[in-house]
C-alpha cells in the first residue's frame, strides 16, 4: 500500500483554492493518475484511475468539511483509494495545502511494482499541478 503526504503553499487565496478542490469533476486536472471523474449520485463519484499501464474504476464517497477547509474521500469498493485535502490560510494571497493519499494497488503484481517503483511522490506532483492550476 502506498501512503503519501505532501504539504505546499499555493499562491492563491483560500477561497480560490477551495473552490477548485471542491470541484471533484475537475480533479483529473491536477491529480496524477485520476483520468476521469463522473458523478453517480450526491457525494458519490466514479473515478477512472491509472497506475502504470493498468486502469481501474473506483466508486468513491467524497465529503466536504467546509468549517475545517478539508475534503476527504474513500473507495466504496475494491482496494483502498482514500485521501484528504486540508487547506489553511497563510495570508490573504497564500494557502497551505496538505494532501494525504492512501492507495492499495490492485493485485499482487501491481503491489510488487508499487514496492519497487522509484517514481516521484504523486502527492507532491499533485500539489505542484494544483498550484499551476490556481495561479
MARGU-49470 format. One record per residue: residue number from 1; x, y, z of N, C-alpha, C, O, CB in turn; residue in three letters. Coordinates in nm, 2 decimals, always signed. Each point is the difference from the previous one (the first is absolute). Glycine has a CB too. Layout:
BEGIN
  num    n_xx    n_yy    n_zz   ca_xx   ca_yy   ca_zz    c_xx    c_yy    c_zz    o_xx    o_yy    o_zz   cb_xx   cb_yy   cb_zz  residuo
  NUM       X       Y       Z       X       Y       Z       X       Y       Z       X       Y       Z       X       Y       Z      ALA
...
//
This chain:
BEGIN
  num    n_xx    n_yy    n_zz   ca_xx   ca_yy   ca_zz    c_xx    c_yy    c_zz    o_xx    o_yy    o_zz   cb_xx   cb_yy   cb_zz  residuo
    1   +0.09   -0.12   +0.00   -0.09   +0.12   +0.00   +0.09   +0.12   +0.00   +0.10   +0.01   +0.07   -0.29   -0.13   +0.05      UNK
    2   +0.15   +0.22   -0.20   +0.07   +0.13   +0.00   -0.07   +0.10   +0.09   -0.12   +0.02   +0.00   +0.19   -0.07   -0.23      UNK
    3   +0.01   +0.11   +0.32   -0.05   +0.11   +0.08   +0.09   +0.12   -0.03   +0.12   -0.01   +0.03   -0.21   -0.15   +0.16      UNK
    4   +0.04   +0.26   -0.24   +0.07   +0.12   -0.03   -0.06   +0.12   +0.06   -0.12   +0.01   +0.02   +0.20   -0.11   -0.23      UNK
    5   +0.00   +0.20   +0.25   -0.05   +0.12   +0.05   +0.10   +0.11   -0.04   +0.12   -0.01   +0.00   -0.22   -0.10   +0.20      UNK
    6   +0.04   +0.22   -0.24   +0.08   +0.12   -0.05   -0.07   +0.12   +0.05   -0.13   +0.01   +0.01   +0.22   -0.13   -0.21      UNK
    7   -0.01   +0.23   +0.23   -0.06   +0.13   +0.03   +0.07   +0.10   -0.08   +0.12   -0.01   -0.02   -0.17   -0.07   +0.26      UNK
    8   -0.03   +0.18   -0.29   +0.06   +0.10   -0.08   -0.08   +0.13   +0.03   -0.11   +0.00   +0.04   +0.19   -0.16   -0.22      UNK
    9   -0.02   +0.27   +0.15   -0.07   +0.13   +0.00   -0.03   +0.04   -0.14   +0.09   +0.02   -0.08   +0.02   +0.05   +0.30      UNK
   10   -0.24   -0.05   -0.25   -0.05   +0.04   -0.13   -0.02   +0.15   +0.00   -0.05   +0.06   +0.09   -0.06   -0.28   -0.12      UNK
   11   +0.16   +0.28   -0.08   -0.01   +0.15   -0.02   -0.14   +0.04   -0.04   -0.02   +0.05   -0.12   +0.27   -0.04   +0.07      UNK
   12   -0.35   -0.03   +0.13   -0.14   +0.04   -0.03   -0.07   +0.01   +0.14   +0.03   -0.07   +0.09   -0.03   -0.04   -0.32      UNK
   13   -0.11   +0.19   +0.23   -0.08   +0.01   +0.13   -0.07   -0.13   +0.02   -0.03   -0.08   -0.09   +0.00   +0.33   +0.05      UNK
   14   +0.00   -0.27   +0.17   -0.06   -0.13   +0.04   -0.14   -0.02   -0.07   -0.03   -0.11   -0.04   +0.14   +0.13   +0.26      UNK
   15   -0.18   +0.08   -0.25   -0.13   -0.01   -0.07   +0.02   -0.05   -0.14   -0.08   -0.09   -0.05   -0.02   +0.27   +0.19      UNK
   16   +0.20   -0.14   -0.21   +0.03   -0.04   -0.13   +0.04   -0.15   +0.00   -0.05   -0.08   -0.08   +0.12   +0.31   +0.01      UNK
   17   +0.02   -0.27   +0.16   +0.05   -0.13   +0.00   -0.12   -0.10   +0.05   -0.01   -0.10   -0.06   +0.24   +0.18   +0.11      UNK
   18   -0.31   -0.03   +0.04   -0.11   -0.09   +0.05   -0.10   -0.02   -0.11   -0.05   -0.11   -0.01   +0.09   +0.20   +0.24      UNK
   19   -0.07   +0.01   -0.31   -0.10   -0.02   -0.11   +0.05   -0.09   -0.10   -0.07   -0.08   -0.06   -0.01   +0.31   +0.10      UNK
   20   +0.21   -0.23   -0.06   +0.06   -0.09   -0.10   +0.00   -0.15   +0.05   -0.03   -0.09   -0.08   +0.18   +0.28   +0.00      UNK
   21   -0.11   -0.21   +0.21   +0.00   -0.14   +0.05   -0.14   -0.05   +0.03   -0.02   -0.12   +0.00   +0.25   +0.16   +0.09      UNK
   22   -0.33   +0.05   -0.07   -0.13   -0.05   +0.02   -0.07   -0.05   -0.13   -0.10   -0.07   +0.00   +0.08   +0.22   +0.20      UNK
   23   +0.08   -0.11   -0.31   -0.05   -0.05   -0.13   +0.06   -0.13   -0.03   +0.10   -0.01   -0.08   -0.12   +0.25   -0.01      UNK
   24   -0.04   -0.35   +0.14   +0.06   -0.13   -0.01   +0.01   -0.05   -0.15   +0.10   -0.07   -0.03   -0.20   +0.02   +0.26      UNK
   25   +0.01   +0.10   -0.31   +0.01   -0.04   -0.14   +0.12   +0.06   -0.07   +0.05   -0.05   -0.10   -0.30   +0.04   +0.09      UNK
   26   +0.31   +0.11   +0.07   +0.13   +0.06   -0.05   +0.13   -0.06   +0.05   +0.10   +0.04   -0.04   -0.23   +0.16   +0.02      UNK
   27   +0.12   -0.30   +0.11   +0.12   -0.06   +0.06   +0.09   -0.06   -0.10   +0.12   +0.01   +0.02   -0.25   -0.05   +0.18      UNK
   28   +0.09   -0.01   -0.31   +0.10   -0.05   -0.10   +0.10   +0.10   -0.05   +0.10   -0.03   -0.05   -0.27   -0.13   -0.02      UNK
   29   +0.13   +0.29   +0.08   +0.09   +0.11   -0.04   +0.12   +0.01   +0.09   +0.11   +0.05   -0.04   -0.30   +0.07   -0.05      UNK
   30   +0.19   -0.17   +0.21   +0.11   +0.01   +0.09   +0.04   -0.13   +0.07   +0.11   +0.00   +0.05   -0.17   +0.24   -0.02      UNK
   31   -0.02   -0.34   -0.02   +0.03   -0.12   +0.07   +0.06   -0.10   -0.10   -0.07   -0.05   -0.09   -0.12   +0.09   +0.26      UNK
   32   +0.31   -0.07   -0.15   +0.07   -0.10   -0.08   -0.06   -0.14   +0.01   -0.03   -0.05   +0.11   +0.24   +0.18   -0.07      UNK
   33   -0.24   -0.18   -0.15   -0.06   -0.14   -0.01   -0.15   +0.00   +0.00   -0.06   -0.10   -0.04   +0.26   +0.03   +0.16      UNK
   34   -0.26   +0.18   -0.08   -0.15   +0.01   -0.02   -0.03   +0.05   -0.14   +0.02   +0.12   -0.03   -0.05   -0.08   +0.28      UNK
   35   -0.02   -0.13   -0.33   -0.03   +0.04   -0.14   -0.13   +0.05   -0.03   -0.02   +0.08   -0.09   +0.17   -0.25   +0.04      UNK
   36   -0.25   +0.13   +0.13   -0.14   +0.04   -0.02   -0.08   -0.01   +0.13   +0.02   -0.09   +0.08   -0.01   +0.02   -0.32      UNK
   37   -0.10   +0.16   +0.26   -0.09   +0.00   +0.11   -0.14   +0.03   -0.05   -0.03   +0.09   -0.07   +0.21   -0.01   +0.23      UNK
   38   -0.28   -0.17   -0.12   -0.14   +0.02   -0.03   -0.08   -0.01   +0.13   +0.02   -0.08   +0.08   +0.02   -0.03   -0.31      UNK
   39   -0.13   +0.21   +0.24   -0.09   +0.00   +0.12   -0.11   -0.11   -0.02   -0.06   +0.00   -0.11   +0.11   +0.25   +0.15      UNK
   40   -0.06   -0.34   +0.05   -0.11   -0.10   -0.01   -0.11   +0.02   +0.09   -0.11   -0.05   -0.02   +0.28   -0.11   -0.04      UNK
   41   -0.16   +0.24   +0.17   -0.10   +0.05   +0.09   +0.06   +0.10   +0.09   +0.11   +0.03   -0.01   -0.24   -0.25   +0.00      UNK
   42   +0.04   +0.28   +0.10   +0.05   +0.10   +0.09   +0.12   -0.05   +0.08   -0.01   -0.09   +0.08   -0.22   +0.19   -0.07      UNK
   43   +0.35   -0.04   -0.03   +0.11   -0.03   +0.08   +0.07   -0.13   -0.04   +0.09   -0.05   +0.07   -0.19   +0.17   +0.11      UNK
   44   +0.05   -0.18   -0.29   +0.06   -0.13   -0.05   +0.05   +0.02   -0.14   -0.07   +0.06   -0.08   -0.09   -0.20   +0.23      UNK
   45   +0.28   +0.09   -0.18   +0.06   +0.02   -0.12   +0.06   -0.13   -0.05   +0.03   -0.09   +0.08   +0.02   +0.33   -0.03      UNK
   46   -0.03   -0.25   -0.18   +0.07   -0.12   -0.06   +0.13   +0.06   -0.06   +0.00   +0.08   -0.09   -0.22   -0.21   +0.04      UNK
   47   +0.33   +0.08   +0.10   +0.13   +0.04   -0.04   +0.06   -0.10   -0.10   -0.01   -0.12   +0.03   +0.05   +0.25   +0.19      UNK
   48   +0.02   -0.09   -0.32   +0.08   -0.09   -0.09   +0.15   +0.04   +0.04   +0.04   +0.11   -0.02   -0.22   -0.13   -0.17      UNK
   49   +0.25   -0.08   +0.25   +0.13   +0.02   +0.05   +0.10   -0.08   -0.07   -0.02   -0.12   -0.03   -0.08   +0.17   +0.25      UNK
   50   +0.21   +0.01   -0.26   +0.11   -0.07   -0.07   +0.12   -0.01   +0.09   +0.04   +0.09   +0.07   -0.12   +0.00   -0.29      UNK
   51   +0.13   -0.22   +0.22   +0.12   -0.03   +0.07   +0.09   -0.07   -0.10   -0.01   -0.12   -0.03   -0.10   +0.10   +0.26      UNK
   52   +0.21   +0.09   -0.29   +0.08   -0.06   -0.10   -0.08   -0.02   -0.13   -0.07   +0.09   -0.05   +0.22   -0.20   +0.22      UNK
   53   -0.15   -0.01   -0.21   -0.08   -0.03   -0.13   -0.14   -0.06   +0.04   -0.08   -0.02   -0.09   +0.29   -0.03   -0.03      UNK
   54   -0.24   +0.04   +0.24   -0.13   -0.05   +0.04   -0.10   +0.11   +0.05   +0.04   +0.09   +0.06   +0.07   -0.31   +0.01      UNK
   55   -0.24   +0.20   -0.11   -0.10   +0.09   +0.06   -0.10   -0.08   +0.07   -0.02   -0.12   -0.02   +0.05   +0.28   -0.17      UNK
   56   -0.09   -0.09   +0.29   -0.11   -0.06   +0.07   -0.10   +0.10   +0.03   +0.02   +0.12   +0.00   +0.13   -0.29   +0.10      UNK
   57   -0.27   +0.13   -0.08   -0.12   +0.09   +0.04   -0.02   -0.02   +0.15   -0.02   -0.11   +0.05   -0.08   +0.09   -0.29      UNK
   58   +0.09   +0.13   +0.30   -0.02   +0.00   +0.15   -0.12   +0.09   +0.03   +0.00   +0.12   -0.03   +0.24   -0.16   +0.08      UNK
   59   -0.34   -0.01   +0.02   -0.11   +0.09   +0.05   +0.05   +0.06   +0.14   +0.05   -0.07   +0.08   -0.23   -0.08   -0.20      UNK
   60   +0.16   +0.28   +0.13   +0.06   +0.07   +0.11   -0.10   +0.09   +0.06   -0.08   +0.06   -0.07   +0.30   -0.06   -0.04      UNK
   61   -0.22   +0.01   +0.24   -0.08   +0.09   +0.08   +0.09   +0.12   +0.03   +0.11   -0.01   +0.05   -0.26   -0.17   +0.05      UNK
   62   +0.10   +0.30   -0.13   +0.08   +0.12   +0.02   -0.09   +0.09   +0.10   -0.11   +0.03   -0.03   +0.23   -0.04   -0.20      UNK
   63   -0.05   +0.05   +0.34   -0.07   +0.09   +0.10   +0.08   +0.12   +0.02   +0.11   +0.00   +0.03   -0.22   -0.20   +0.08      UNK
   64   +0.04   +0.32   -0.12   +0.06   +0.13   +0.03   -0.03   +0.03   +0.14   -0.11   -0.02   +0.05   +0.09   +0.10   -0.29      UNK
   65   +0.12   -0.02   +0.31   -0.02   +0.05   +0.14   +0.04   +0.15   -0.01   +0.11   +0.03   +0.03   -0.06   -0.26   +0.08      UNK
   66   -0.15   +0.31   -0.15   +0.03   +0.14   -0.02   +0.06   +0.08   +0.12   +0.09   +0.08   -0.02   -0.27   -0.09   -0.15      UNK
   67   +0.13   -0.02   +0.29   +0.06   +0.07   +0.12   +0.14   -0.03   +0.02   +0.08   +0.09   +0.04   -0.30   -0.10   +0.06      UNK
   68   +0.27   -0.11   -0.14   +0.13   -0.04   +0.02   +0.09   +0.02   -0.13   +0.12   -0.02   +0.00   -0.20   -0.14   +0.17      UNK
   69   +0.01   +0.21   -0.27   +0.07   +0.02   -0.13   +0.07   -0.13   -0.05   +0.12   +0.00   -0.03   -0.09   +0.24   +0.09      UNK
   70   -0.10   -0.35   -0.05   +0.05   -0.13   -0.05   -0.10   -0.08   -0.07   -0.12   +0.02   +0.01   +0.27   -0.02   +0.18      UNK
   71   -0.09   -0.09   -0.27   -0.08   -0.09   -0.08   +0.06   -0.14   +0.01   +0.12   -0.01   -0.01   -0.19   +0.19   -0.16      UNK
   72   -0.02   -0.28   +0.20   +0.05   -0.13   +0.02   -0.07   -0.09   -0.10   -0.11   +0.03   -0.04   +0.16   +0.00   +0.28      UNK
   73   +0.02   -0.14   -0.28   -0.07   -0.10   -0.09   +0.05   -0.14   +0.03   +0.11   -0.02   +0.06   -0.12   +0.20   -0.24      UNK
   74   -0.07   -0.27   +0.15   +0.03   -0.14   +0.02   -0.07   -0.09   -0.10   -0.11   +0.03   -0.04   +0.15   +0.01   +0.29      UNK
   75   +0.03   -0.15   -0.29   -0.06   -0.09   -0.09   -0.11   -0.07   +0.06   +0.00   -0.04   +0.12   +0.22   +0.01   -0.23      UNK
   76   -0.33   +0.00   +0.04   -0.11   -0.07   +0.05   +0.00   -0.15   -0.04   -0.07   -0.08   +0.05   -0.06   +0.29   -0.07      UNK
   77   +0.23   -0.25   -0.06   +0.02   -0.14   -0.04   +0.14   -0.02   -0.04   +0.07   +0.09   -0.03   -0.31   -0.10   -0.05      UNK
   78   +0.28   -0.12   +0.08   +0.14   -0.03   -0.05   +0.11   +0.05   +0.10   -0.03   +0.03   +0.11   -0.06   -0.03   -0.34      UNK
   79   +0.21   +0.00   +0.17   +0.11   +0.04   +0.08   -0.01   +0.14   +0.05   -0.07   +0.08   -0.06   +0.21   -0.24   -0.07      UNK
   80   -0.07   +0.20   +0.23   +0.00   +0.13   +0.06   +0.04   +0.11   -0.10   +0.10   -0.01   -0.07   -0.05   -0.10   +0.29      UNK
   81   -0.13   +0.21   -0.22   +0.03   +0.13   -0.07   -0.06   +0.11   +0.08   -0.11   +0.05   -0.02   +0.11   -0.17   -0.21      UNK
   82   +0.08   +0.17   +0.33   -0.05   +0.10   +0.09   +0.10   +0.12   +0.00   +0.11   -0.01   -0.04   -0.21   -0.18   +0.19      UNK
   83   +0.04   +0.30   -0.10   +0.09   +0.12   +0.01   -0.07   +0.11   +0.07   -0.12   +0.00   +0.04   +0.23   -0.07   -0.25      UNK
   84   -0.03   +0.18   +0.23   -0.05   +0.12   +0.06   +0.08   +0.12   -0.06   +0.12   -0.01   -0.01   -0.18   -0.12   +0.23      UNK
   85   -0.02   +0.23   -0.24   +0.06   +0.13   -0.04   -0.04   +0.10   +0.12   -0.12   +0.02   +0.03   +0.11   -0.06   -0.29      UNK
   86   +0.11   +0.10   +0.32   -0.02   +0.09   +0.11   +0.06   +0.13   -0.03   +0.12   +0.01   -0.04   -0.13   -0.20   +0.21      UNK
   87   -0.07   +0.30   -0.16   +0.05   +0.13   -0.03   +0.01   +0.09   +0.12   -0.08   -0.02   +0.10   -0.03   +0.00   -0.33      UNK
   88   +0.20   +0.11   +0.23   +0.01   +0.10   +0.11   +0.06   +0.13   -0.06   +0.09   +0.00   -0.08   -0.05   -0.18   +0.25      UNK
   89   -0.11   +0.29   -0.13   +0.05   +0.13   -0.05   +0.13   +0.04   +0.06   +0.02   +0.00   +0.12   -0.26   +0.07   -0.15      UNK
   90   +0.34   -0.03   -0.06   +0.12   +0.04   +0.05   +0.00   +0.16   +0.01   +0.03   +0.05   +0.11   +0.09   -0.25   -0.22      UNK
   91   -0.17   +0.26   +0.01   -0.03   +0.14   +0.00   -0.11   +0.02   -0.11   -0.05   -0.09   -0.06   +0.29   +0.16   +0.15      UNK
   92   -0.27   +0.06   -0.12   -0.11   +0.03   -0.10   +0.03   -0.06   -0.14   -0.09   -0.02   -0.07   +0.04   +0.23   +0.20      UNK
   93   +0.18   -0.23   -0.16   +0.03   -0.05   -0.14   +0.06   -0.14   +0.00   +0.04   -0.04   -0.11   -0.01   +0.28   +0.05      UNK
   94   -0.02   -0.31   +0.17   +0.06   -0.13   +0.00   -0.07   -0.10   +0.09   -0.06   +0.04   +0.10   +0.28   +0.07   -0.14      UNK
   95   -0.22   -0.23   -0.01   -0.08   -0.11   +0.07   +0.09   -0.12   +0.02   +0.07   -0.04   -0.10   -0.29   +0.12   +0.00      UNK
   96   +0.23   -0.13   +0.22   +0.07   -0.13   +0.02   -0.09   -0.11   -0.03   -0.11   -0.01   +0.04   +0.26   +0.11   +0.14      UNK
   97   -0.10   -0.20   -0.26   -0.08   -0.11   -0.04   +0.08   -0.13   +0.04   +0.12   -0.01   -0.03   -0.23   +0.14   -0.17      UNK
   98   +0.04   -0.22   +0.28   +0.06   -0.12   +0.03   -0.09   -0.11   -0.06   -0.12   -0.01   +0.01   +0.21   +0.10   +0.21      UNK
   99   -0.02   -0.18   -0.30   -0.06   -0.11   -0.07   +0.05   -0.13   +0.06   +0.12   -0.02   +0.01   -0.15   +0.16   -0.22      UNK
  100   -0.06   -0.22   +0.25   +0.03   -0.14   +0.05   -0.07   -0.10   -0.09   -0.12   +0.01   -0.03   +0.15   +0.07   +0.27      UNK
  101   +0.05   -0.18   -0.29   -0.05   -0.10   -0.09   +0.03   -0.14   +0.06   +0.11   -0.02   +0.05   -0.08   +0.17   -0.25      UNK
  102   -0.13   -0.24   +0.20   +0.02   -0.14   +0.03   -0.06   -0.08   -0.11   -0.12   -0.01   -0.01   +0.12   +0.06   +0.27      UNK
  103   +0.09   -0.12   -0.33   -0.05   -0.08   -0.12   +0.06   -0.14   +0.01   +0.12   -0.02   +0.03   -0.14   +0.23   -0.17      UNK
  104   -0.07   -0.30   +0.13   +0.04   -0.14   +0.00   -0.01   -0.05   -0.15   -0.10   +0.00   -0.06   +0.02   -0.04   +0.30      UNK
  105   +0.19   -0.01   -0.29   +0.00   -0.05   -0.14   -0.09   -0.11   -0.02   -0.03   -0.08   +0.09   +0.27   +0.16   -0.11      UNK
  106   -0.28   -0.10   -0.10   -0.10   -0.11   -0.04   +0.09   -0.12   -0.04   +0.05   +0.00   -0.11   -0.23   +0.16   +0.04      UNK
  107   +0.18   -0.26   +0.15   +0.07   -0.13   -0.03   +0.14   -0.01   +0.05   +0.06   +0.11   +0.03   -0.20   -0.11   -0.23      UNK
  108   +0.19   -0.12   +0.20   +0.14   -0.03   +0.05   +0.11   +0.07   -0.08   +0.09   +0.06   +0.05   -0.18   -0.28   +0.04      UNK
  109   +0.08   +0.21   -0.23   +0.10   +0.06   -0.08   +0.01   +0.15   +0.01   +0.10   +0.06   +0.00   -0.13   -0.25   -0.16      UNK
  110   -0.09   +0.25   +0.17   -0.01   +0.14   +0.01   +0.06   +0.04   +0.14   +0.07   +0.11   +0.01   -0.27   -0.09   -0.16      UNK
  111   +0.18   -0.10   +0.25   +0.06   +0.03   +0.13   +0.15   -0.01   +0.00   +0.06   +0.08   +0.06   -0.27   -0.16   +0.04      UNK
  112   +0.26   -0.02   -0.16   +0.15   -0.01   -0.01   +0.06   +0.11   -0.08   +0.10   +0.06   +0.03   -0.13   -0.31   -0.02      UNK
  113   -0.04   +0.29   -0.12   +0.05   +0.11   -0.08   +0.00   +0.13   +0.08   +0.09   +0.08   -0.01   -0.17   -0.19   -0.20      UNK
  114   -0.02   +0.13   +0.29   -0.01   +0.11   +0.08   +0.11   +0.01   +0.11   +0.05   +0.11   +0.03   -0.30   -0.11   -0.06      UNK
  115   +0.29   -0.12   +0.08   +0.10   +0.00   +0.10   +0.14   +0.03   -0.06   +0.08   +0.07   +0.07   -0.21   -0.24   +0.06      UNK
  116   +0.16   +0.13   -0.25   +0.13   +0.03   -0.06   +0.00   +0.12   -0.09   +0.11   +0.04   -0.05   -0.07   -0.28   +0.06      UNK
  117   -0.15   +0.31   -0.02   -0.01   +0.11   -0.09   +0.09   +0.12   +0.06   +0.00   +0.02   +0.12   -0.23   -0.09   -0.20      UNK
  118   +0.30   +0.14   -0.01   +0.08   +0.11   +0.04   -0.06   +0.13   -0.05   +0.07   +0.10   -0.01   +0.13   -0.24   +0.02      UNK
  119   -0.33   +0.14   -0.04   -0.07   +0.12   -0.05   +0.00   +0.11   +0.10   +0.01   -0.03   +0.12   -0.15   -0.12   -0.27      UNK
  120   +0.12   +0.27   +0.10   -0.01   +0.11   +0.09   -0.13   -0.01   +0.09   -0.09   -0.07   -0.03   +0.22   +0.22   -0.14      UNK
  121   -0.13   -0.08   +0.28   -0.11   +0.00   +0.09   -0.12   +0.06   -0.06   +0.00   +0.12   -0.03   +0.16   -0.11   +0.22      UNK
  122   -0.26   -0.08   -0.21   -0.12   +0.05   -0.07   -0.07   +0.11   +0.07   -0.05   +0.10   -0.06   +0.01   -0.33   -0.03      UNK
  123   +0.04   +0.23   +0.22   -0.06   +0.11   +0.08   +0.07   +0.13   -0.02   -0.07   +0.10   -0.02   +0.00   -0.27   +0.19      UNK
  124   +0.20   +0.17   -0.18   +0.08   +0.12   -0.03   -0.03   +0.05   -0.14   -0.02   +0.12   -0.02   +0.20   -0.20   +0.18      UNK
  125   -0.19   -0.01   -0.25   -0.03   +0.04   -0.14   -0.14   +0.06   -0.01   -0.02   +0.10   -0.07   +0.18   -0.28   -0.02      UNK
  126   -0.25   +0.12   +0.16   -0.14   +0.05   +0.00   -0.01   +0.14   +0.05   -0.07   +0.09   -0.06   -0.01   -0.32   +0.09      UNK
  127   +0.16   +0.26   +0.07   -0.01   +0.14   +0.06   +0.07   +0.10   -0.09   -0.05   +0.11   -0.01   +0.05   -0.21   +0.24      UNK
  128   +0.10   +0.06   -0.30   +0.06   +0.09   -0.10   -0.10   +0.03   -0.11   -0.01   +0.11   -0.05   +0.24   -0.21   +0.10      UNK
  129   -0.30   -0.01   -0.10   -0.09   +0.02   -0.11   -0.12   +0.09   +0.05   -0.05   +0.08   -0.08   +0.11   -0.31   -0.01      UNK
  130   -0.10   +0.21   +0.22   -0.11   +0.09   +0.05   +0.05   +0.14   +0.01   -0.08   +0.09   -0.04   -0.01   -0.28   +0.17      UNK
  131   +0.21   +0.22   -0.09   +0.06   +0.13   +0.00   -0.01   +0.06   -0.14   -0.04   +0.12   -0.01   +0.19   -0.18   +0.21      UNK
  132   -0.11   -0.01   -0.30   +0.00   +0.05   -0.14   -0.15   +0.03   -0.04   -0.02   +0.09   -0.07   +0.23   -0.23   +0.02      UNK
  133   -0.30   +0.05   +0.09   -0.14   +0.02   -0.04   -0.06   +0.12   +0.06   -0.08   +0.07   -0.07   +0.06   -0.31   +0.06      UNK
  134   +0.05   +0.28   +0.14   -0.07   +0.11   +0.06   +0.08   +0.13   -0.02   -0.06   +0.11   +0.02   -0.03   -0.26   +0.15      UNK
  135   +0.21   +0.14   -0.21   +0.09   +0.12   -0.02   -0.05   +0.09   -0.12   +0.06   +0.10   -0.03   +0.14   -0.23   +0.13      UNK
//
